[in-house]
Amino acid sequence: MTQSISLLEFNNRIKRLLYNELVQGCWVTAEISELHVSRGHCYPELIQKNEAGATVAKLSAAIWASTFARLDAKFAAVTGKHLAAGMKVMVLVNANFHEQYGLKAVINDINPEFTLGDMARIRQEIISRLTAEGIIDMNRELPWALMPQRIAIISSSTAAGYGDFMKQLHNNPYHLKFYTCLFQAAMQGENTVTSVIEALNRIAVAEDCFDCVVLIRGGGSTSDLNWFDNYDLGANIAQFPLPVITGIGHDRDVTIPDMVSKLHVKTPTAAAEFLIQCGLAQLNRINALATVVVDSAREAVAHSREQLSYYGNYIPMTATKIVETSSLRLSHFAQAIPLVLKSRIATEHNSLDNHMQVMKNGIARAMEREKMRLNALADKVQLLSPQNILNRGYSLTTLNGHAVTQAAQLKSGDTLVTTLKDGTVTSTVN
């Protein structure tokens, strides 16, 4: 017959076995995939993943209320964060087995230095990734506006740091004018990254309206800063087209945004003071230029006065000298005019005589030429006169006083007159 034991005995054997093996517990490294707190008790679910990211082990655990408050405070004091899903932890685990309620893994202690080292590793991985992508220095290399006056602020309107920043900036003792616009964002909690990135996107739409961006928060616990150690947030700030000033931490805290921004300051008031000093530097430069302009103007006026005084003394003397010189020249001209006039008249008389002789000679030559031309014309007229033509044996027949050149001009009964060398003959056409 097969031997058997009761379920209670079986559970007691398991209990004795676990007690012998894990009476002191052991340190376990794992990742918290889920975490729930109820009535002061904490119920984390621990997992382990392989290199491919697949879960290869899982264990539900408990931290009783009497232990959880102490462990969470210890963890936050070292890491700056409270226990949360996604963290890698090293915990002291005891396996408790109850005959009625079964197996339960109980966490009795935690090593926060392990998680702190993992957080540092994650931060270094983010920095290495930003460096490898060549964007970590992009915002730091942007030039400042000559006078950054138009400020886009990313903060919470209820944050103490925002109020301190505005008071410091707008109540500056130099009465410098700044124009600010708040873009609301969560400065702590799970929505920190998404809300800050959304604020950056809204500012980018109106990029030309601003000179720089100020990301500030004030007060709060150090653990709240861990929300800013995020690659997406760091990449957005590193590649933002406007210079970014970060004032989100304390003296000893440096976050990813601090490492990629154009300027990292310790506090919001320090950010305001930097902007004030930028404005003061330009104000001093303007005052210095104004002093140079005033001094140059005064020097020019003084020099002009000296020149005016010199010319005031020089002009009368020069005028007197010019009048004397002109009077002397006028006297010389008055004496020279009769002599010059006499000489000029004599010269003109000679010139006129020459012209008269030239005209006479010209007229004589012209008359001789015209006389010769008239004689030639007279000879030609003589040769072409009708009488000479008649003397050569020709006759001239006319009808009613007009010369007859064609027979067609005549008709029967016409009376013709024919002129000959020595008389005329009258005839009738038959």
C-alpha positions, 0 to 999 in steps of 0.5 A: 500500500502506497504511503502518504502524509497529510498536507499539513505535514508536507507544508511543515516539511517545506517550512523546516527546509526553508528555515534551515536554508534561509533562516538569516535571509540573503541579499538579492539584486533585482528590478522592481516592476510593480510597487503597491502600498496599502495600509502602510505595507509595501508590496513590490514585485521583483523581476530579473531580465536577461540581456535581451530584456526578457523576464527570466525570474519573478517574485512577489514580496512584502515589506511590512509597515513596521519595516517599510517606513524605516527602509524607505527613509533610509533609501531616500536619504542616500539616493534622493528618491523613494522606492518606485517601479523601474528601480534596481535594488539590492534587498535582504529577503527572507522566505517565510512559509506558513502552513495555512497561508503558504510561501511569502518573500519578506524584505527586511533590509535594503542597500541604497548604495547599490541603487545609487550606483545604478542611478549614476550608471544611468546618468552616465549612459545618458551623457555618453549617448548625448555625447555620441550623438554630437548634441551635448554641446549644441545649446552651450555653443549658442551665442547670447543676445546682446541684451537678453530682455525677453525671457521665456520661463518654464516653471510652476506658477506656485513654485517658490523659486518662480516667485523669487526669480520674478521679484529679483528680476523686476525689482532690480536696483538699476530699473532695467526692464525685462519682459517675461512669459511663464510656460507652466510645467510640473517641476516634480513627479512623473509628469515632469519630463513630458510637461517640460518638453511640451513647454519647450515646444510651445516656446519654439513656436514663438522662438523669435519673441524670446532671447533665452529660456529659464528653467527654474524650481525652488525648494523641494526635496533632493529626490524631486531632482531625479525626475530631470535625469532623463535622456529625452529632456536632455536631448530637447534642451541640448538641441533647443534653438535658444540659450537655456538657463537652468536653476533647478537644483541645490548647491551640490546637485547637478542634473542632466539639464544642467549639463547640456544647458547654456548656463547652469546656476544654483538657484532661481535668484542666481538666474535672475542676477545673471540676467541683471548683470548682463543688462547692467554690463550693456547699460555701463557700455551705453553710459561709457559710450555716452560719456565718450560722445559728450567728451567728443562734443565738448572737445569739438565745441572748444576747438570750434570756439578757438577757430572762431576766435582766430578767424574773428581776429584774422578776418579784419586784418585780412580784409584790410590787407585785401582792400589795400592790395586791391586799391593799389592794383586799381591805381596801377590799372587807372595809370595803365589804362590810357597807355594801353588804350592809346596803344590799342587804338593805334593797333586797331588803326593799323589793322583797319588800314590793312583791312581797307587796303585788302578790301580795295585790292579785293574790289579791284580784282572782283571788278576786273573779273566781272568785266572780263565775264561781261565781255565774254557774255557780250561776245556770246550774245553777239554771236547768238543774236538773230541778226547774225543768224540771218546774216549767215543765210537763215530766215525767220517765218512768223505767224501773227508774231509767233515763230513757225516751227512746224507745218502743222501750225499752218492752214490755208489762208494764213498770212506769213511774214518771212524776215531775211537778211535785208528785208521781209517778205509777206506770203499767203498759205494756199 
